[in-house]
Amino acid sequence: MDSEILLRLAERSSSAEGIDVETFIDYLGHCTGRLSIVAVASAKPSQVLLIKGNQPLFVRSNTRLRIYAYASEAQILDAAGCIGGCWKGIDIPAWSALSVTIDGRLELVKISRYSAAGG
């Protein structure tokens, strides 16, 4: 999946309130190809949307520091020191979106329709 197309779909799903998760996921459900993305709307930087399609996406959180870290490979997070101690892995199932807000709220949304072509 071309990243420019994903950017345009995110923009098309956004308003002054940020990215409308359901609309964005509906658009993604019609896409083919390989993808996992992290998106944030400039209108609502307090919300980050992590979408795991059929590409790797590893997420870890540190509640003491109030930090979320993500990467396409777990080894990258390990090398950055995001392992053990207060760091906890967050599992995002394939074809799901995790919405993270600045106050620490998490909402997992399953992408109900996705193309089998490409994964």
C-alpha positions in Angstrom: 0.0 0.0 0.0 1.4 3.4 -1.0 2.0 5.6 2.0 0.6 8.7 0.2 -2.7 7.0 -0.3 -2.8 6.2 3.4 -2.1 9.8 4.2 -4.9 11.0 2.0 -7.3 8.5 3.5 -6.4 9.7 7.0 -6.9 13.3 5.9 -10.2 12.4 4.4 -11.3 10.8 7.7 -10.3 13.9 9.7 -12.1 16.9 11.1 -11.5 19.5 13.8 -12.1 16.7 16.3 -9.2 14.5 14.8 -9.3 11.3 12.9 -12.7 9.6 12.8 -11.4 6.0 13.6 -14.5 4.2 12.2 -14.4 6.1 8.9 -10.6 5.6 8.5 -11.0 1.9 9.2 -13.8 1.7 6.7 -11.6 3.2 4.0 -8.8 0.8 4.9 -11.1 -2.1 4.7 -11.3 -1.5 0.9 -7.5 -1.4 0.4 -5.3 -4.1 -0.8 -1.6 -4.6 -0.1 0.6 -4.7 3.0 0.3 -2.1 5.7 0.7 -1.1 9.3 0.6 2.6 10.1 0.7 5.1 12.9 -1.3 8.3 12.4 -2.1 11.5 14.2 -4.2 14.4 13.2 -2.7 17.9 13.6 -6.2 19.0 14.8 -6.0 16.5 17.7 -2.4 15.7 18.6 -3.6 14.2 21.9 -4.7 11.0 20.0 -2.5 8.6 18.2 -3.9 5.8 16.0 -1.8 2.7 15.7 -3.1 0.4 13.0 -1.7 -3.1 12.5 -2.6 -4.7 9.2 -0.4 -7.4 7.8 2.9 -5.8 8.5 4.7 -6.0 11.9 4.0 -3.3 14.5 5.3 -3.7 18.1 4.1 -1.4 20.9 5.3 -1.0 24.4 4.1 1.3 27.2 5.7 2.6 30.4 3.0 3.8 32.7 5.4 5.4 35.2 6.9 7.6 32.4 3.6 7.8 30.6 5.2 6.8 27.3 4.3 4.6 24.4 6.9 3.4 22.0 6.4 1.6 18.7 8.5 0.1 15.9 8.3 -2.3 13.1 10.8 -4.6 14.9 10.9 -5.6 18.5 14.7 -5.4 18.5 14.5 -1.7 17.8 12.5 -1.2 21.0 14.9 -3.5 22.9 17.9 -1.5 21.7 16.2 1.7 22.8 15.9 0.4 26.3 12.1 -0.3 26.1 12.4 -3.7 27.7 11.7 -5.2 31.1 11.1 -3.2 34.3 8.2 -0.8 33.8 7.8 -1.6 30.1 4.8 -3.7 29.1 4.1 -5.0 25.6 0.8 -4.1 24.0 -0.5 -6.8 21.6 -2.4 -5.4 18.7 -4.0 -8.2 16.7 -3.7 -8.2 12.9 -6.2 -6.0 11.2 -6.9 -3.9 14.3 -6.6 -0.3 15.3 -5.5 1.0 18.7 -6.4 4.5 19.6 -4.2 6.0 22.4 -5.0 9.3 24.0 -2.8 11.6 26.0 -4.7 10.6 29.2 -3.7 7.0 28.6 -7.1 5.7 27.4 -6.8 2.8 25.0 -9.5 1.7 22.6 -9.0 -1.4 20.3 -11.1 -1.5 17.1 -11.2 -4.5 14.8 -11.1 -3.9 11.1 -14.0 -5.9 10.0 -13.4 -6.1 6.3 -10.0 -6.4 4.7 -8.6 -7.7 1.5 -7.2 -11.2 1.6 -5.1 -10.2 -1.4 -1.8 -9.2 0.2 -2.5 -10.8 3.5 
